[in-house]
Amino acid sequence: MSAPRAEPPDHAPHVLVVDDDRRLRELLSRFLGERGYRVTTAASAPEARAKSESVVFDLIILDVMMPGETGLDFMRRLRAEGSRIPILMLTAQAEPSDRIRGLEIGADDYLSKPFEPRELILRLANILRRVVQPEPETKAVPEEIRFGPFAFRFDRGELRRGGEVIRITEREREILATLGGRAGGEVSREELAGGGPGGSGIGDRAVDVQMNRLRRKIELDPANPSFLQTVRGIGYRLVVDP
């Protein structure tokens, strides 16, 4: 009996595969998972949109021809909303005009069906290498931040859910303060490991361990976090209420 496949690490690239072909979704999920990617699948554009509301994906593999809202329609709407998420289009259409249309709308690359899986991996890696991470915006730190049912007070280092005080460790307090000070922005593992001003300083892997413990205290589904989200290759972000 073969050993079960190890789950990709929390900081591995998270890919959303959108295709109405169930067999292809399952094949891509297994193939990409075996090569270190985290994978979520969706059978339609509306399902993909719903999943994108709670998870920050690093890249979308998107089928062009789907019933109802097509891949092109879905991509056009994403770009109109200002999304810059990289998109690799899959299509059975080989005409150059079709590929050009997709690239004009905002696709980062195109791959015709049927395709060689190794070529897919190479194209994904090339797209992810080209992604330029924006500089975090500098914002004034508020007295309090809120995310879902939780509130964190900077002056007290206090995390509450309604009237209940949630017990957190000193390291978890430092992590929340650092992430909350750049609410919605990306914070590197190195910065979190330093613990901020007066922080004790820990290793990068220890940051991941601390983050998983903190997620268990505030996330409904720690495996698919809504608030403490991973930023591929960088670190983490805290998604707060507007």
N, C-alpha and C positions, 0 to 999 in steps of 0.2 A: 504493500500500500504506500503510495507516494505521500510525502509530507504536505500538509496544507500550505497554500501559498501565503507568504507573509503580507500583511497589509502595508500599503505604501505609507511612508512617514507623513506626519501631519503637515509638513511644509512642502510636500511634493506638489507639482503642478496639478490643478484641479480642472478637468476638461468636461464640458457639457456636450454630449452627443445627441443631436436632434435628427431623428430619421423615423419615418413611419414604417420602415421594414424591421420587424421585431428581430429577425434572425441576424441582420446586420448590426443592430444595436447590441445584441448579446455578444457577437464576435468581437466587435470593437471594444466593448467593455472588458472582456477577458484579455484580449491582446494588449491593450494599453495598460491594464492593471498589472500584467506580468512584466511590463517594462517600466514600472515605477510611477505610473500616473494614477492619481485619484480620478474616478470616473463617475459621473451622474448621467443618466439617460432620460430622454423625453421623446414621446411618440408624435408630438405635434408642437406647433408654435405656441399655442396657448399654454400647454403644459410646461414648455421651456420658459415662458415668461413668468409663470407662477413660481417655478423653482429658482429663477434668478432674483426674485424679490427677497429671498432669505439667505442666499449664498452668493459670495463673490467668486465667480469663476475666472480662471486665468486664460481660457481659450474656449471657443465654441467650434465644434465640427458640425456643419449644418447642411442638410440635404436641400437641394434646390426645389425638386418637385415633390410637394406634399399636398394631400387633399385639404381643401379649405384655404387657410392662410399659407401661402408658399414660403419657402426659405427666403426668397428675394424680398417678399413683403415684410417678413419678420425682421430681416436685416435692415431694410429701409426704415422701419419704425425705430429700431435700436439706434441707428445713426441720427435720426431726427431728434431723438431724446438726448443726444449728446454722448451716448456710450461709445467708448473707444476700445472695447474688448476685442482682441484679435479674433478673426473669423476665417476658418478654412471651409470653403464650399465644396460639397460633393455633388457631382452631377453626372447623369447619363447622357447629357447633351454635349456633343463634341464640336459644335459649330463655334468658331472663334468669336462671332458676334455675341453669343450667349455668355461666354467667359468675360468678354469685355464689359458687357452690361453689368455683371456681378461685381467686377472690379471697380467700375464707375460708382456703383452704389456704396461700396465700402468694404468689399471682401479683401482680406490680406493675401489670400492665395486660393488656387483652384486645383481640384484633383478629380479626374474623370473616372467614372466607374466602368468596368472593374479596375481596381488599382492594386499595386503591389504593396503589401503591408509595410515593408521596410521603407518604401518611399514615403508613406504616410508619416512614419516616425521621423524621418529626416526633415520633412516639411514642417512638422510640428516644432521640432527643435530649432529650426531656422527662424520660424515666426517668433517664438518665445525669446530668442536672442535679440531680435530686432526691437522688442518692446522697450520703450524708454519710460522709466518710472518718473512721474512728475515730482517736482520738489514739494514737500509739504508746506501748506500755507501757515503763516504765522498768525496765531489768533490769541486774543487776550483770554487768560484762564478764568472761567466763571467761578462763582462761589460754590456752585453745585452743578452737577450734570445728571441727566436722567436717561435711562435706557430701558424701555419696556416698563415693568413694574418696579424697577430699582432706581435708587437715587444715591449718589456718592458725594459726600461733603469733603472738600479739600482741606478746610481748616481743621476739621476733627478727624479726618481719615476714617470716616464712618460710612458704612454701606448699609442701606435700609431697603426693606421691601414693605411698603406701606408703613405701618407703625412698628414693624419688627426690625431689630438690629441684627444683621447677619454677621456672624463671627468670622473674621478673616485674620490671617497671620500678618505679621509685619511685612514680610516679603510680598504678600498679595496686596497689601495696602500700597506699597511702593509701586508695584506694577500698575494698579488702577490709577494712581496719581500720575504716573508717567504717560500712560495711554490716554487718560482723561484730559491731560494738559494739551494734547494734540488730538482732540476728539475728532474721529473720522479720518485722521491722517495716519500715515504709515510710521511705525516706530521699529527700528532695527533690533535684532536680538542682542547685538552688542550694547546698545543703549539700555535695553532692559536688563541685561546682565550686570551693568554698572549700578543699577538701582537708583539712578538719579542722584541729586545732591544728598549726601549723607548715607547713600545706599551701601549695603554690605558687599555687593559685587558677587556674582555667581557665574557659572559656566553657561554656554549657549544651550546645551542639552538640558541643564537644570531649569532654564527658562521655560522650555517646552513642558517639563514636568509640572512646574508651578502653574503654568497656564491651564493644563488639563485639570488640575485640582480646582482652580478658580472657576473653570467652566462648569464643573459638577455642582457648584454652588449657585450659579446664576442662569445656566442654560437649561431649557426644557429638554433639548436633545443635544448633549455635549458633542456627539459625533458630527452633527451638522449645526454648528453654532450660529446664532443670529446676531450676537453682540460682540463676542471676542473672536474675531475672524483672522485667519492666517493670510498673510500676504506672501505669495510665493517668492522664495529667494531673498526675502528681506526680513520679515518679522511678523508683526501683528498690527491690527487696528481695532479700536473700540468704536462700534457703531452706536451713536447716541441719538436721542430724539431731536428733531429740528427745533 
